[in-house]
Amino acid sequence: MKLSQIFTKTTKTHPADAESVNARLLVQAGFVHQEMAGVYSWLPLGLRVLNKVEGIIREEMNLLGASEVRMTSLQPKENWLKTGRWDTFDVLFKVPSQTGKEYALGSSHEEIVTPLVGAYVKSYKDLPVAVYQIQTKFRDELRAKSGVLRGREFGMKDLYSFHSSQEDLDAFYARVAKAYMRIFARCGLDVKMVEASGGNFSKKNSHEFQVHTDAGEDMIFTCENCNFGQNTEVATVKEGDVCPICGGVLNLKKGVEVGNIFDLGMKYTVPFELGYTDSAGSRSPVYMGCYGIGTTRLVGSIVEALHDERGMMWPREVAPFAVHLVSLSSRDEEMNARIMSSVMELYENLQSAGYEVLWDDRDASAGEKLADADLIGIPLRILVSEKTLRENSVEWKERGVSEVKLVSVEDILQAIEVFKK
């Protein structure tokens, strides 16, 4: 893709209320556009990142054997009354209709997925069931803040599982936890799985997946040596205590929650009378779990964790493009024609080899192009200029690495293949 063909532009300014790094950099780089507090439009570059994050999540959910669905965002009030959450879920958007009825805008989907699955599960032979969706959610946050980390409209992957026994639920719960750790690792994040309070969702077993960053809203106790961690809201330990697992020292850190998993037990299946007939012909209750990842929040968390003073630093698997190709013009017309011919050939060769390339073909200064390349944060920058062509080479610069080197034009495809690995 040519940068000149993208209608958005980078900017040196950012929203006055952009207190967080992700809000500032995503807006400045033209990845998102703020429509109002807590509500963002995702622009071409940002949407490419979001789609890649969702693609990773989708792959891991499918490996679990879960079926993808897309449930309604407009939800009947009756379902929320049945679970008792219509008046207790404090961030629920309630929408009055001209028909006189009220509806809920989907902030969570337990009230939809439970009767939905109940329409198809009758026998023990129908279990277990796991369904997920990647969808927009709405929450009436009193104070939307921290850019895309806490919004009133946001993307989420929510997975729901239904089981004939607690043991089967426990086994699936453990499999989801491992899948989550793979997802976050593929997104370039070092994540801690910590014990947590179930909040509005569950009073039973629950865990959060926390990214350590000073932009975090949560305070977590973590072990310096092992994976033990607890959210302070449910902590049985304090800072400086000995880790109950390995004997290491516990530290207090800020974190951003990028995912959570809950053992819901029969909290939602009982109100909706979701049960099954066992092999003996008796009626038994269904056990349920739910598992969430904030997709837009995950993108923001990557920015918070991986950036420097010049801009974002995208991990390879979620970067909007694999290569940022930059061409610098020359005052000499003959040389300028040679530069354009060389960069066009390189651009086409890279695309033919299967690489996603963003070519900065704008009529802009070298300083502006290089600053924008750092801001946008694509893992590899390749620069073609009069200086490099005089040595039949291109300039090779990896984002986050200070070294700049020359690579011959003939070797560039092989060098990128090695870099990709």
Secondary structure, 3 states (H helix, E strand, C coil): CEHHHCCCCCCCCCCCCCCCHHHHHHHHCCCEEEEECCEEEECHHHHHHHHHHHHHHHHHHHHCCCEECCCCCEEEHHHHHHHCCCCCCCCCEEEECCCCCEEEECCCCHHHHHHHHHCCCCEHHHCCEEEEEEEEEECCCCCCECHHHECCEEEEEEEEEEECCHHHHHHHHHHHHHHHHHHHHHCCCCEEEEECCCCCCCCCCEEEEEEECCCCCEEEEEECCCCCEEEHHHCCCCCCCECCCCCCEEEEEEEEEEEEEEEEECCCCCCCCCEEECCCCCEEECEEEEEEEEHHHHHHHHHHHCEECCEECCCCCCCCCCEEEEECCCCCHHHHHHHHHHHHHHHHHHHHCCCCEEEECCCCCHHHHHHHHHHHCCCEEEEECHHHHCCCEEEEEECCCCCEEEEEHHHHHHHHHHHHC
